[in-house]
């Protein structure tokens, strides 16, 4: 699902920011 991918990307971005 696209929604799950977006959630994964959001989590990845948060990890990258940290």
mmCIF file of the N, C-alpha and C atoms, coordinates in Angstrom:
data_MODEL
# 
_entry.id   MODEL 
# 
loop_
_atom_site.group_PDB 
_atom_site.id 
_atom_site.type_symbol 
_atom_site.label_atom_id 
_atom_site.label_alt_id 
_atom_site.label_comp_id 
_atom_site.label_asym_id 
_atom_site.label_entity_id 
_atom_site.label_seq_id 
_atom_site.pdbx_PDB_ins_code 
_atom_site.Cartn_x 
_atom_site.Cartn_y 
_atom_site.Cartn_z 
_atom_site.occupancy 
_atom_site.B_iso_or_equiv 
_atom_site.pdbx_formal_charge 
_atom_site.auth_seq_id 
_atom_site.auth_comp_id 
_atom_site.auth_asym_id 
_atom_site.auth_atom_id 
_atom_site.pdbx_PDB_model_num 
ATOM 1  N N  . UNK A 1 1  ? 0.841  -1.219 0.000  1.00 0.00 ? 1  UNK A N  1 
ATOM 2  C CA . UNK A 1 1  ? 0.000  0.000  0.000  1.00 0.00 ? 1  UNK A CA 1 
ATOM 3  C C  . UNK A 1 1  ? 0.867  1.257  0.000  1.00 0.00 ? 1  UNK A C  1 
ATOM 4  N N  . UNK A 1 2  ? 0.381  2.279  -0.625 1.00 0.00 ? 2  UNK A N  1 
ATOM 5  C CA . UNK A 1 2  ? 1.163  3.534  -0.686 1.00 0.00 ? 2  UNK A CA 1 
ATOM 6  C C  . UNK A 1 2  ? 1.209  4.186  0.709  1.00 0.00 ? 2  UNK A C  1 
ATOM 7  N N  . UNK A 1 3  ? 0.134  4.032  1.431  1.00 0.00 ? 3  UNK A N  1 
ATOM 8  C CA . UNK A 1 3  ? 0.079  4.707  2.751  1.00 0.00 ? 3  UNK A CA 1 
ATOM 9  C C  . UNK A 1 3  ? 1.198  4.128  3.637  1.00 0.00 ? 3  UNK A C  1 
ATOM 10 N N  . UNK A 1 4  ? 1.389  2.835  3.581  1.00 0.00 ? 4  UNK A N  1 
ATOM 11 C CA . UNK A 1 4  ? 2.430  2.228  4.432  1.00 0.00 ? 4  UNK A CA 1 
ATOM 12 C C  . UNK A 1 4  ? 3.815  2.758  4.006  1.00 0.00 ? 4  UNK A C  1 
ATOM 13 N N  . UNK A 1 5  ? 4.010  2.900  2.710  1.00 0.00 ? 5  UNK A N  1 
ATOM 14 C CA . UNK A 1 5  ? 5.314  3.392  2.232  1.00 0.00 ? 5  UNK A CA 1 
ATOM 15 C C  . UNK A 1 5  ? 5.544  4.808  2.760  1.00 0.00 ? 5  UNK A C  1 
ATOM 16 N N  . UNK A 1 6  ? 4.524  5.610  2.722  1.00 0.00 ? 6  UNK A N  1 
ATOM 17 C CA . UNK A 1 6  ? 4.670  7.004  3.207  1.00 0.00 ? 6  UNK A CA 1 
ATOM 18 C C  . UNK A 1 6  ? 5.049  6.985  4.686  1.00 0.00 ? 6  UNK A C  1 
ATOM 19 N N  . UNK A 1 7  ? 4.410  6.110  5.449  1.00 0.00 ? 7  UNK A N  1 
ATOM 20 C CA . UNK A 1 7  ? 4.733  6.039  6.893  1.00 0.00 ? 7  UNK A CA 1 
ATOM 21 C C  . UNK A 1 7  ? 6.189  5.627  7.064  1.00 0.00 ? 7  UNK A C  1 
ATOM 22 N N  . UNK A 1 8  ? 6.620  4.671  6.257  1.00 0.00 ? 8  UNK A N  1 
ATOM 23 C CA . UNK A 1 8  ? 8.017  4.210  6.352  1.00 0.00 ? 8  UNK A CA 1 
ATOM 24 C C  . UNK A 1 8  ? 8.967  5.360  5.999  1.00 0.00 ? 8  UNK A C  1 
ATOM 25 N N  . UNK A 1 9  ? 8.623  6.091  4.972  1.00 0.00 ? 9  UNK A N  1 
ATOM 26 C CA . UNK A 1 9  ? 9.480  7.217  4.557  1.00 0.00 ? 9  UNK A CA 1 
ATOM 27 C C  . UNK A 1 9  ? 9.516  8.267  5.665  1.00 0.00 ? 9  UNK A C  1 
ATOM 28 N N  . UNK A 1 10 ? 8.354  8.530  6.256  1.00 0.00 ? 10 UNK A N  1 
ATOM 29 C CA . UNK A 1 10 ? 8.306  9.535  7.340  1.00 0.00 ? 10 UNK A CA 1 
ATOM 30 C C  . UNK A 1 10 ? 9.217  9.102  8.482  1.00 0.00 ? 10 UNK A C  1 
ATOM 31 N N  . UNK A 1 11 ? 9.157  7.826  8.812  1.00 0.00 ? 11 UNK A N  1 
ATOM 32 C CA . UNK A 1 11 ? 10.000 7.311  9.907  1.00 0.00 ? 11 UNK A CA 1 
ATOM 33 C C  . UNK A 1 11 ? 11.476 7.443  9.508  1.00 0.00 ? 11 UNK A C  1 
ATOM 34 N N  . UNK A 1 12 ? 11.769 7.169  8.257  1.00 0.00 ? 12 UNK A N  1 
ATOM 35 C CA . UNK A 1 12 ? 13.157 7.248  7.784  1.00 0.00 ? 12 UNK A CA 1 
ATOM 36 C C  . UNK A 1 12 ? 13.640 8.693  7.874  1.00 0.00 ? 12 UNK A C  1 
ATOM 37 N N  . UNK A 1 13 ? 12.801 9.603  7.513  1.00 0.00 ? 13 UNK A N  1 
ATOM 38 C CA . UNK A 1 13 ? 13.200 11.025 7.560  1.00 0.00 ? 13 UNK A CA 1 
ATOM 39 C C  . UNK A 1 13 ? 13.484 11.413 9.011  1.00 0.00 ? 13 UNK A C  1 
ATOM 40 N N  . UNK A 1 14 ? 12.623 10.960 9.922  1.00 0.00 ? 14 UNK A N  1 
ATOM 41 C CA . UNK A 1 14 ? 12.812 11.320 11.347 1.00 0.00 ? 14 UNK A CA 1 
ATOM 42 C C  . UNK A 1 14 ? 14.146 10.732 11.813 1.00 0.00 ? 14 UNK A C  1 
ATOM 43 N N  . UNK A 1 15 ? 14.437 9.520  11.393 1.00 0.00 ? 15 UNK A N  1 
ATOM 44 C CA . UNK A 1 15 ? 15.703 8.880  11.797 1.00 0.00 ? 15 UNK A CA 1 
ATOM 45 C C  . UNK A 1 15 ? 16.877 9.661  11.199 1.00 0.00 ? 15 UNK A C  1 
ATOM 46 N N  . UNK A 1 16 ? 16.710 10.113 9.980  1.00 0.00 ? 16 UNK A N  1 
ATOM 47 C CA . UNK A 1 16 ? 17.801 10.843 9.315  1.00 0.00 ? 16 UNK A CA 1 
ATOM 48 C C  . UNK A 1 16 ? 18.029 12.180 10.033 1.00 0.00 ? 16 UNK A C  1 
ATOM 49 N N  . UNK A 1 17 ? 16.959 12.801 10.473 1.00 0.00 ? 17 UNK A N  1 
ATOM 50 C CA . UNK A 1 17 ? 17.101 14.100 11.154 1.00 0.00 ? 17 UNK A CA 1 
ATOM 51 C C  . UNK A 1 17 ? 17.820 13.899 12.485 1.00 0.00 ? 17 UNK A C  1 
ATOM 52 N N  . UNK A 1 18 ? 17.486 12.830 13.152 1.00 0.00 ? 18 UNK A N  1 
ATOM 53 C CA . UNK A 1 18 ? 18.102 12.590 14.475 1.00 0.00 ? 18 UNK A CA 1 
ATOM 54 C C  . UNK A 1 18 ? 19.592 12.348 14.313 1.00 0.00 ? 18 UNK A C  1 
# 
